[in-house]
Amino acid sequence: MAPNFPFPWSDPLLARLRAHLAAEPFARDAAHDLGHLLRVARLAGRLAAEEGADAETCVAAALLHDLVYRPKNHPESSLTAGMAAEQVPEWCRATPGLEAKAEAVAAAVATHSWSGGGEPATREAAVVQDADRLEALGAIGIARVFATGASFGAGLWHAEDPWAEARDLDDKAWSLDHFERKLLKLAAGMKTSAGRRLAEERQRTLLAYLAALRSELQVHSQP
């Protein structure tokens, strides 16, 4: 699917972004690749239209929100939103048509991260945060959680206690634990009405998957 962003700056920005991704010191996992950035940008554009936010700021911030990447088990992983926000103004000022939006784009990038704990201060920042979190829900979210876990050696789930009934959750060891640790909490934290509506739809997909998995695991646990 072509990016198809209706802004004169989008093609030059995407060309620079592709080159940046190819030259990074850390190999990105499949959940944080160019496809993720493009999907979040499309979601941000959709939410911006519904919420009356500035679409250019939202789409640019979504494209640049993971400008700095660290693997999820890296000690700097929770710092990457702030690290990216520091670089974003230069990217915007070097992209004709985005110069005037540099600070607004950087502000939206700075608060998007779950692990960073940022709180959006603008409508655009709220849109970008919601768009990124929507990517962690639904069918795509299910694929991404297991791709991320596999990238640092996490198992699918604990063989003897998959639902953490008699142990502490550990989503660095077991990918299934990440549903309870984070994913099932996202819908309640959406900042925009459009984000909440889409999150509720995608949450149902997560819950249906977990119900199906529980049923299958029960069959396999029977003597």
N, C-alpha and C positions, 0 to 999 in steps of 0.2 A: 504494500500500500504506500503510495507516494505521500510525503508529508503534507503537501497542499495547504500551507499556511498563507493567508492572503495579505502578507505584508512585504514591502519591498526589501526589507532587511533580512528576511528569513533565510533565503538561499545562501547569502554570504555568511551568516552566522552558523548555519548548519555545516557549511564547508569547513569553517574553522573548527567547529566542534568535532567533526569526524576526524580531522587531523590530530586534534588534542587527544581524543580517545585512543587513537592508534599509537600514540607516543607515551602513554602513561606508564609510570613505574610499576603499578600493580595491575595485574590482569583482572578485569571485571568479571564477576560472576554473571550468570545468565539472567539474573533478576534485576541487574542494574546496568544493562547495556544500552545501546542507542535506541533499541525498540522501546525500552521502558521510558526513556526521555521523550520520545515522540508520542507515546500513548498518554503520558501525563500532560503533555502540552495540548493534545487534542481535548482531553478532559477539561483542562483549565480554560480553554477557549469556550467550551460548551457552558461551563459554570459561569464564566464571566458574562456571557450573553444573558443568562437567566437572572444573574444577580446585579446587573448594571455596573459591573466593574470594568476597568480599562483592559480591554482584551490584549492589547500589545504588551502591556506590562506583565499580565498573567502568563501569556504564552512564552515570552522571553524568559521570565523567571523559571517557568517549568522546564524549558530546554536547558537552563543553566543550573538547576537546583542541585544536581549531583556533579557539578564541575570538578570537585575534589572527591576522589573515591579512596576509601580504605576498606579492606575486607571486614566483615561484621565481627570477627574475633580479633581485630587489630585494636590496640589501646587508644588510637585516635579516632575510632569509628564514630563516636558520639560528638566529635568536634568538627566534623566535615562541613556541616551547614555554615558555621561561622567562618571556616577557612574558605569555603566557596564564595560567601558573601564579600569577603575582602578582595577577591579577584574580579568579581562581577562588574564593578564600575569601569574598570579598564576595558573589559570586553565590550561593554555597551558603548563607551566613548570611541572605540575603534571600529564600531559598526555604524555606518551612515544610516541615520533614521532612528537610532536608539539612544543617541547622546543625551537627550533631555530626560530620558526615563531611567538613567543609570542608578540613581539613588533609590527610586521606587522599586526597581527590579531587585537590587541588592537587599532591600528591606524584606521583600517577599521570600527571597532565598534564605535569609538568615533565620527565619522562624518556621520553616517547613518541617523540620525533623522531629520525629517522635522521641528518639533517644536524646536529642538536644534540648527538649523541653521548652521550645520557644512558643510564645503566645503572640499570634498575629495582631498587629496594631492597625492594619488597613484592610479594606475590603479585598484588595488584590492579594494581600498576604494570606487572608483567610481562604480565598479561592485556591491558591497554590497549595496550601497545606491540605485542604480537602481533596484536591485532585491527586496528590501524591498518596494519600491514605486510601483513596478509592482503589488504587492499583494493588493494594494489599488485600483486597476483598474479592469475592466472586471467584470464578473459574481461573482467572489470571492470577489472583492472589494465592490460590492453592498451588498452582504450578510454581510460583515464585518462592513460596516458603520452603518447598522441598529443594529447589535449585540452590537457594542460599545455604541451607543446611548442608547439602552435599559439598558445597565449595570449601567448607572448613571441616569436613569429616563427621558431621553429625549423623546419627542413625535416624531412620524413619520414625521409630517409636520404641519405647522400652519393651523388651520382649515379654517380661513377666507382669509389668504394671503399666500398660500403655496410657492409661487415663490418670496416672499419678494419684491413685487412691490411697497409697501407703508410702509415698515418697514426696520429696519436694520437686516442684517443677524445675526443669533444667533445659531450656531451649538451646543451649550451646551443645548439649549432648544428644537431644532428641527433638527433631523438627516438629513433631506433633504437639509438643509442649508449647510451641509458639502461638498456637491458636488461643490457648487460655491466657498466656502471658501477655499477648498484645492484640491479636487480630480481632477477637470477639469483643474487644473494648472500643474499637475504632468508630463504629457507627454512632455510638452515644456521644462521641466527642466532636462530631462534625460541626463546623462553624457556620455553614450556609444552609439555607433551606433546600436548595437544589442538591447539595452534597448529602444532606440527610436522607433525601428521597432515594437517591441512587445507592447510598450505603445500605439502606434497609433492603433494597432489592438484592444486592450482592451478599448481604449477611445471610439471607435465606439460602443462597447457594452454599455458603460455608456450613450452615447448620444441616442441610440435606446431605452434604458430603460426610460430615462427622457422624450422622445417624447411620448412613450406609456403612461406613467403616466400622462403627461399633458392632453392627449386626454381623458383618463378615468376620471380625475378630472373635466374636462370641462363638461362631460356628467352629472356628479353628481351635478354640480353647477347650472344646468339649472332648472328653476322653473317647 
